Amino acid sequence: MPDSVLDLACALSMLRRLQMVGWTRNHYRDALPAGLADEQIPGTKVCAYRYLENPRWLLE
């Protein structure tokens, strides 16, 4: 795959993660798998930091 496609795939993955934070905040806790609501924001922060350091970290 060309580098531009890999960059786009990583960016879309990060955007999806951010979208899931919003989705999680708008649903009842009992509608989500156990522990998902509590781990969504901390996990997204870790992913965001890694993405900002190296946008292709998802591929490593």
Residue pairs with C-beta under 8 A, 6 or more apart in sequence:
6 56
6 59
7 55
7 56
9 58
10 51
10 55
10 56
10 57
10 58
10 59
11 55
13 58
14 47
14 48
14 51
17 43
17 44
17 47
17 48
18 44
18 48
20 40
20 44
21 40
21 41
21 44
24 32
24 36
24 37
24 40
24 41
29 37
50 57
51 57
51 58
54 60
